[in-house]
Amino acid sequence: MILMASKLKNSYRPDYVSHPGITLLDVLNDRAMSQAELSRRSGRPKKTINEIIQGKSAISSITALQFEKVLGIPSDFWLDRQRHYDESLARLEERNQLEKLSGWLDKFSLKNIIKMGWIKQCENRIDQTIELLSFFGVASPDQWDVITKDTVASFKLAKTYESSIEDITTWLRMGEILAQKIYCEPYNESKFIYHLNNDIRNLTLTPPSEFQPKLRDICSSVGVAVVFVPQLPNAKVCGATRWLSPEKALIQLSL
């Protein structure tokens, strides 16, 4: 039976890593077409066709277009199969590498981070590592080290407690995520100082439920994002300030 292109595209849902050459071989067998005949019709060397089927060569854009004309199966199908295969191999390699580095996960207060809803709980350590990396917006634990070293912030720490760098950076990252959602006017130093002296100090005499939204609104109007992030057990941080961009500052408080 000859497989139509639409049927082939709609029915193919691979659940394992397989080279698109396997699909090509299935199509050729279904049509009783030899590799030599495909080579003759497409203009691709027979060696190239054979290497694709054996999984030794990738299907290029030119080859996909040629297969489209000869086999009647759209080029984007072949390119999608190749992309899926390449991506799957990359993900497998990534998981193998992360499995070797899974001890990095143990440095963080995972239960508390999950309980606060900052990240979701995963079924295994590798997925949990990927989830935490996504939270930090980095590709690997090594890149987390780089970002951590490059992070510049002014802290106010509780001196009677020891804090872990992992919990502090997690707390800072959550503040950064929240601040990204706050629209701010470009930073205006003179206006910020004016509001600090005339409005903001008086707000400290009111309950948090009242002063927090007012403080956010006042500060965002002068280029300062104010966020409130609960402490983590090993990050006894009272507050931190830093620049997110030349025109946007961040004040992060734990209360």
N, C-alpha and C positions, 0 to 999 in steps of 0.2 A: 504494500500500500504506500502511495506517495503522500508524505506529510506536507500539507499546505503551510505556508509561512505563518499565517495567523494562528493556526492550530498549534504549531510548534512553539510560538512565542507565548501563547496563553497557557499552555499545559506545562511548560518547563518551569519547575520550582525546585532547584537543587537544594538539598539539605546537607551537603558535604562539599568539600573542596574537590572539584574536578576540572581538568583542563578542557577548554572548548574544543580541542582536537577530538575528544571522545564523542561530542555531539556531531562533529563533522563526519566521523567514521560511521556513526549511526545513520546519518542522512545518506551517505554514499552506499551503505549496505542496503538501505531501504529502496534505493533507486537502481540498485545493481550497477552502479557506476564505479569504475576502478579509479585508483589514484592517478594512474597514467592518463585516463580520459579527462579527469578534472584538471590535470596539469595542461593538457592539450587545449582544453576549452578556455581556461582562465589565463594562460600565459605564465603562470607560476611554475618555477622549476619543480620537477617531480620530487627532488630532494627536499625542497621547502614544504611541499604538501605532506610528505612523510614525517618530517620533523614536527610539523604542527600536530599531526595525529598522534605522535609519540609523546607529545607534551614538551618537546625540546625547544620549540619556537613559538613565539606569540603571533596572533593574528593582527597584522597592521591595518591601518585605515585603507590603504590601497588594496590589500588582499581582501578585506571585507567588502569593498565595492565590487571587486571582481567576482567574489562568491555570490554577491547579490544578483549579478547578471546571469551567471551560469546556473545557480541553484534556485533562484527566485525567492530567496530568503533575505530580507532587508539587512543592509550593512550594519544598522544599529543593533540588530540582534547579536551578531557576531562580536561587535565591539563591547556590548553590554556583558556578554559571556566572558570575554577576556578581562574586562574591568573587574567583574565579580571575582574571577579567579585570582587576579593579582591582589585585590583587596583582601580576599580570604586568606591568602598566604601571608600577607602583611600582618593581619590580625592574629594569625596563629603564631607568627614570630614574636609579635608584641606580647602575647600571653605567656610564651615561653620565657621571655626576658623578665616580665613582671613576676612570674613565679619565683625566679631566683632572687627578686628584690622584695618579696612579700613581707620581710621583717620590718620594712619601713613603716608598714601599717601599724605595728604595735607601739610606735612612739606617740600615737595620737590618742586622745580621749574619745574613742569612737562611739561608745555607748551614749555619751553626753551629746556629741555632735549630732547623732542620729535622733536622739530624744528631742532635741531642739528643732528638728526638722530642717537642718542645714543641708544634710545629705540623706539619701534613702538607704535603707538596709538591704544588702545584697545576700544572695544565697551562698556565695563562696568568696574566698579571700582575693582572688584575682579580680573578680567583678567589683569587689569593694574597693580595691586599690584603684581601679579605673574610675570609679565614682568619686573617690577623693581627689584624684588628679584632675578630673573635670571641674570639681568645685574650685580648685586653685587655679584652673585655667592653664595647666602645664601638661607637657606630654610625658614626662617621666620624673621619678624621684630626683634624678640628677638635675633636671631643670628646676625642680622645686628648690634645690639648694642654691642655684644661681639666682632665682628670683628673691629668695629669702635674704641673701647677702646684699642684693641691690635695693631692698626695701629701706627707705629712709623715713623714719617717723620719730616724733618726740613723744616719749611715754611719761605717764605718771603711774608708778607701780607701788603696790603695798609693800613696804620695806620689811615687814615681819614675816613675809612668805616667800618661798622660792617659786619661781615661775619657769615653765618649760618653753623653749623656743617654738615647739610644735603647736602648743595651745595658743601662744601669743600670735603666731602667724595665722592660725585658723581664725582667731578673733578679729584680727586686722582684715583678713580676706572677707569675712562676713560684712564688715563695715564698708569695705570697698564695693561689694555687690549691692548693698542697700543704697549707697551714695550714687551709684550709677543710675538708679531709678529716679533720682531727684533732679529736676530741672533747676538750674541756677543761672542767674544773670552773671555776666563777666565780673570777676572779682574787683571790688572797689574798696581800697584800704580805708580811705577817709570816712566813707559811709559806714563801714563795719565798725570802726572805732567810735563813731558817733552813736550808733545803736547800742554798742557795748556799754557805753557810759550812761546813756539816757533811758534805754528800754530793757536791755537784757538783764542787767544786775537786779532790777526790781522783780523780774520774773522768778528769781530764785526763792522769793518769799511765798510763792503760790504752789499748790499741789502739782505733782508731775503730770497728772492728767490734763491740767490746764496749761502749764508752761511749755510742755514738750511741743505741741503743734504750733504754738505762737513762736517759740524759739526757731523751729524749722523754717517757718514762713519768713521771719525777719532775716535770718541768715542767708537763705536761698536768694533773697532779693539783692544781696550784695556779694554773691559769688562763693558762699560757704555752705556746704552740705553738712547738716548735723544729723547724726544717726545715734541710736541707742541700741547697744548690743550687750546682752547678758554675759557675765563672766563665765569662763570655763574653769573647772576645778584647779587646774595648774597654770592658770593665767590670771593672776591677781592684778589686773590692769584697771585702773580707775578711769583713765582716758588717754587719748592719743590725738595728735594733729599731724597732718601731712598735706602735701600738694598732690592732687590727682592730675592736674594739668596746670599750665601757667595761669589759667583764668578760673580755676576751680580748686578751692581748698576743702579739706575734710576735717571736721571735729567729731571724734568718736568717743562716746561716753558709755560707761557700764552701769552707772548709778549704783 
